[in-house]
Amino acid sequence: MQAPPVGRKHTSRTYQNSLRLPEGQAVLGWIEEMIDKYDFGAIRIDGKDYRQDVIIYPEPRRVDASWWRKEGHRLDAADLGGVLAAKPEVLVVGTGYHGCLNVPPETLEFLKNVGIEVYAEPTARACQHYNELKDIRRVVAALHLTC
C-alpha cells in the first residue's frame, strides 16, 4: 500500500488500487472520502455530523442541510431547484435507510430529459456510490437519512 502524499490531509482517505472509469480507463491513487459515515438518521460529511436530510453540491463542494421535500417521502422535480442549478451529470438519490423515499417515474423522466443520470438507491449504498463518483463525474447527492 502506498503512503499518503506528504503534507496533505489523509485522515479520511482510502487507497484505491484501481478505480474503473466509465470509459474503461483505470485511475490509481488516493480518493478522498467526503461521506465518512452513515447510519439511520445521521451522516458524517468531511468530519461534520448532520441529523437532517442533505444535498451535497460540487464545485465548490458544499452541504445544504436545510433540504426538505414538499411531500416528505416523495421526490418531485419541484424539490430539485438547487440540483438543477448545479448542472450535474449525475444525481445520486439516497432513498433512506429502508428505501422509503419514493422517486416516481415522472421525476426520473424529467431528470432524464434534462440530461441528468439518476441513481436512486437506499442511502447506505447511495453514500458509497457518491464517494465512488464524486472525483470522476460532476455529481450531486440528495440524501434522505431516515426511513
C-alpha contacts under 8 A as a table, 3 or more apart, distances in Angstrom:
res1	aa1	res2	aa2	distance
1	M	15	Y	7.58
2	Q	15	Y	7.73
4	P	8	R	7.49
4	P	10	H	6.36
4	P	30	W	7.25
5	P	8	R	5.84
9	K	12	S	7.84
10	H	13	R	5.14
10	H	32	E	7.93
12	S	32	E	6.44
12	S	33	E	5.82
12	S	34	M	7.73
12	S	36	D	6.98
12	S	46	D	7.69
13	R	30	W	6.58
13	R	31	I	6.08
13	R	32	E	4.60
13	R	33	E	5.56
14	T	30	W	6.26
14	T	31	I	6.08
14	T	32	E	6.64
14	T	33	E	6.97
15	Y	29	G	6.43
15	Y	30	W	5.04
15	Y	31	I	6.50
16	Q	19	L	6.43
16	Q	28	L	6.64
16	Q	29	G	6.15
16	Q	30	W	6.25
16	Q	31	I	6.74
17	N	28	L	5.89
17	N	29	G	6.94
18	S	26	A	5.82
18	S	27	V	5.88
18	S	28	L	5.49
18	S	29	G	8.00
19	L	26	A	5.54
19	L	27	V	5.53
19	L	28	L	6.90
20	R	23	E	7.98
20	R	24	G	5.82
20	R	25	Q	5.94
20	R	26	A	4.96
20	R	27	V	6.93
21	L	24	G	5.25
21	L	25	Q	5.28
21	L	26	A	6.10
21	L	27	V	7.50
21	L	136	I	7.32
22	P	25	Q	7.34
31	I	135	D	7.54
32	E	131	N	7.92
33	E	36	D	6.09
33	E	46	D	7.62
33	E	131	N	5.85
34	M	45	I	5.55
34	M	46	D	5.13
34	M	131	N	6.44
35	I	38	Y	7.63
35	I	43	I	7.50
35	I	44	R	6.02
35	I	45	I	4.47
35	I	46	D	6.30
35	I	127	C	6.44
35	I	128	Q	7.95
35	I	131	N	6.63
36	D	43	I	7.71
36	D	44	R	5.38
36	D	45	I	5.64
36	D	46	D	6.50
36	D	47	G	6.87
37	K	43	I	5.61
37	K	44	R	5.03
37	K	45	I	7.28
38	Y	42	A	5.90
38	Y	43	I	4.35
38	Y	44	R	6.41
38	Y	124	A	6.44
38	Y	127	C	7.55
39	D	42	A	5.39
39	D	43	I	6.37
39	D	97	Y	7.58
39	D	124	A	7.51
39	D	145	L	7.67
40	F	97	Y	5.83
40	F	145	L	6.01
40	F	146	T	5.30
40	F	147	C	7.45
41	G	51	R	5.67
41	G	52	Q	6.92
41	G	145	L	4.67
41	G	146	T	4.61
42	A	49	D	6.99
42	A	50	Y	5.76
42	A	51	R	4.64
42	A	52	Q	7.16
42	A	145	L	6.30
42	A	146	T	7.98
43	I	49	D	5.73
43	I	50	Y	5.37
43	I	51	R	6.61
43	I	145	L	7.40
44	R	47	G	5.68
44	R	48	K	5.24
44	R	49	D	4.35
44	R	50	Y	6.24
45	I	48	K	5.27
45	I	49	D	6.48
45	I	50	Y	7.75
50	Y	53	D	7.91
50	Y	54	V	7.96
50	Y	65	A	7.28
51	R	145	L	7.55
52	Q	65	A	6.33
52	Q	66	S	7.48
52	Q	144	H	7.80
52	Q	145	L	6.60
53	D	65	A	6.20
53	D	66	S	7.22
53	D	67	W	6.01
53	D	68	W	6.99
53	D	142	A	7.71
53	D	143	L	5.69
53	D	144	H	4.87
53	D	145	L	5.50
54	V	63	V	6.54
54	V	64	D	5.49
54	V	65	A	4.58
54	V	66	S	6.78
54	V	67	W	5.69
54	V	141	A	7.95
54	V	142	A	5.98
54	V	143	L	5.39
54	V	144	H	6.99
55	I	63	V	5.74
55	I	64	D	5.13
55	I	65	A	6.74
55	I	67	W	6.64
55	I	140	V	7.04
55	I	141	A	5.46
55	I	142	A	4.34
55	I	143	L	6.18
56	I	61	R	6.85
56	I	62	R	5.76
56	I	63	V	4.59
56	I	64	D	6.41
56	I	140	V	5.60
56	I	141	A	5.10
56	I	142	A	6.58
57	Y	60	P	7.32
57	Y	61	R	5.28
57	Y	62	R	5.30
57	Y	63	V	6.34
57	Y	64	D	7.85
57	Y	83	V	7.66
57	Y	86	A	7.04
57	Y	139	V	7.34
57	Y	140	V	5.09
57	Y	141	A	7.02
58	P	61	R	4.26
58	P	62	R	6.73
58	P	86	A	7.52
58	P	138	R	6.72
58	P	139	V	6.56
58	P	140	V	6.46
59	E	62	R	7.83
64	D	67	W	6.31
68	W	72	G	7.07
68	W	79	D	7.54
69	R	72	G	5.33
69	R	73	H	7.64
69	R	74	R	7.20
69	R	75	L	6.56
69	R	76	D	7.71
69	R	79	D	5.47
70	K	79	D	6.81
71	E	74	R	5.45
71	E	75	L	7.36
72	G	75	L	7.93
72	G	101	L	7.80
73	H	100	C	6.55
73	H	101	L	4.42
73	H	102	N	5.89
74	R	101	L	5.54
74	R	102	N	4.64
74	R	103	V	6.03
74	R	104	P	7.42
75	L	79	D	6.49
75	L	101	L	7.05
75	L	102	N	6.15
75	L	103	V	5.12
75	L	104	P	7.10
75	L	107	T	7.18
76	D	79	D	5.41
76	D	80	L	7.29
76	D	103	V	7.24
76	D	104	P	7.48
76	D	107	T	5.60
77	A	80	L	5.44
77	A	81	G	7.63
77	A	107	T	5.49
77	A	110	F	7.03
77	A	111	L	7.73
78	A	81	G	6.36
80	L	83	V	5.05
80	L	84	L	6.18
81	G	84	L	5.27
81	G	85	A	6.31
82	G	85	A	5.06
82	G	86	A	6.35
83	V	86	A	5.22
83	V	87	K	6.81
83	V	88	P	7.28
83	V	140	V	6.93
84	L	87	K	5.30
84	L	88	P	7.27
86	A	140	V	7.96
88	P	91	L	6.69
88	P	116	I	6.55
88	P	138	R	5.14
88	P	139	V	5.24
88	P	140	V	6.17
89	E	115	G	7.12
89	E	116	I	5.17
89	E	117	E	6.15
89	E	137	R	6.73
89	E	138	R	5.27
89	E	139	V	5.97
90	V	116	I	5.42
90	V	117	E	4.64
90	V	118	V	5.77
90	V	119	Y	7.71
90	V	137	R	7.24
90	V	138	R	6.41
90	V	139	V	4.70
90	V	140	V	6.41
91	L	116	I	6.65
91	L	117	E	6.19
91	L	118	V	4.88
91	L	119	Y	6.39
91	L	139	V	5.77
91	L	140	V	4.97
91	L	141	A	5.78
91	L	142	A	7.33
92	V	118	V	5.91
92	V	119	Y	4.83
92	V	120	A	6.05
92	V	121	E	7.87
92	V	126	A	6.16
92	V	129	H	7.46
92	V	130	Y	6.50
92	V	139	V	7.27
92	V	140	V	6.25
92	V	141	A	4.66
92	V	142	A	6.27
92	V	143	L	7.95
93	V	118	V	7.34
93	V	119	Y	6.00
93	V	120	A	4.57
93	V	121	E	6.36
93	V	123	T	7.45
93	V	126	A	6.46
93	V	141	A	5.85
93	V	142	A	4.88
93	V	143	L	5.74
93	V	144	H	7.82
94	G	99	G	7.72
94	G	101	L	8.00
94	G	120	A	6.11
94	G	121	E	5.48
94	G	122	P	5.26
94	G	123	T	3.87
94	G	124	A	7.44
94	G	125	R	7.68
94	G	126	A	5.11
94	G	127	C	7.34
94	G	141	A	7.44
94	G	142	A	6.13
94	G	143	L	4.28
94	G	144	H	5.47
94	G	145	L	7.61
95	T	98	H	7.54
95	T	99	G	4.57
95	T	100	C	5.97
95	T	101	L	4.55
95	T	102	N	7.01
95	T	120	A	6.43
95	T	121	E	5.58
95	T	122	P	4.79
95	T	123	T	5.52
95	T	143	L	6.77
95	T	144	H	5.60
95	T	145	L	7.92
96	G	99	G	4.59
96	G	100	C	5.85
96	G	101	L	6.13
96	G	122	P	5.28
96	G	123	T	4.91
96	G	124	A	7.94
96	G	143	L	7.22
96	G	144	H	4.84
96	G	145	L	5.23
96	G	146	T	5.25
96	G	147	C	5.01
97	Y	100	C	7.67
97	Y	122	P	5.82
97	Y	123	T	5.66
97	Y	124	A	6.80
97	Y	144	H	7.96
97	Y	145	L	6.49
97	Y	146	T	5.62
97	Y	147	C	5.07
98	H	122	P	6.37
98	H	146	T	7.87
98	H	147	C	5.22
99	G	102	N	7.81
99	G	121	E	6.83
99	G	122	P	4.76
99	G	123	T	7.31
99	G	147	C	6.61
100	C	147	C	5.64
101	L	144	H	7.20
101	L	147	C	7.69
103	V	107	T	6.43
103	V	108	L	7.00
103	V	120	A	7.33
104	P	107	T	5.45
104	P	108	L	6.58
105	P	108	L	5.05
105	P	109	E	6.03
106	E	109	E	4.99
106	E	110	F	6.04
107	T	110	F	5.06
107	T	111	L	6.25
108	L	111	L	5.22
108	L	112	K	6.14
108	L	118	V	7.17
109	E	112	K	5.03
109	E	113	N	6.10
110	F	113	N	5.12
110	F	114	V	6.49
111	L	114	V	5.24
111	L	115	G	6.39
111	L	116	I	5.25
111	L	117	E	7.18
111	L	118	V	7.37
112	K	115	G	5.07
112	K	116	I	5.31
112	K	117	E	6.24
112	K	118	V	7.65
113	N	116	I	7.49
119	Y	126	A	7.71
120	A	126	A	7.36
121	E	125	R	6.40
121	E	126	A	5.73
122	P	125	R	5.68
122	P	126	A	6.12
123	T	126	A	4.72
123	T	127	C	6.02
123	T	143	L	6.35
123	T	144	H	6.74
123	T	145	L	6.82
124	A	127	C	5.34
124	A	128	Q	6.67
125	R	128	Q	5.13
125	R	129	H	6.07
126	A	129	H	4.91
126	A	130	Y	6.00
126	A	141	A	7.88
126	A	143	L	7.75
127	C	130	Y	5.14
127	C	131	N	6.29
128	Q	131	N	5.20
128	Q	132	E	6.27
129	H	132	E	5.09
129	H	133	L	6.27
130	Y	133	L	5.20
130	Y	134	K	5.74
130	Y	139	V	7.36
130	Y	140	V	7.89
130	Y	141	A	6.58
131	N	134	K	5.61
131	N	135	D	7.84
132	E	135	D	7.35
133	L	136	I	5.47
133	L	137	R	5.67
133	L	139	V	6.93
134	K	137	R	5.67
134	K	138	R	6.53
134	K	139	V	5.70
135	D	138	R	7.76
144	H	147	C	7.90
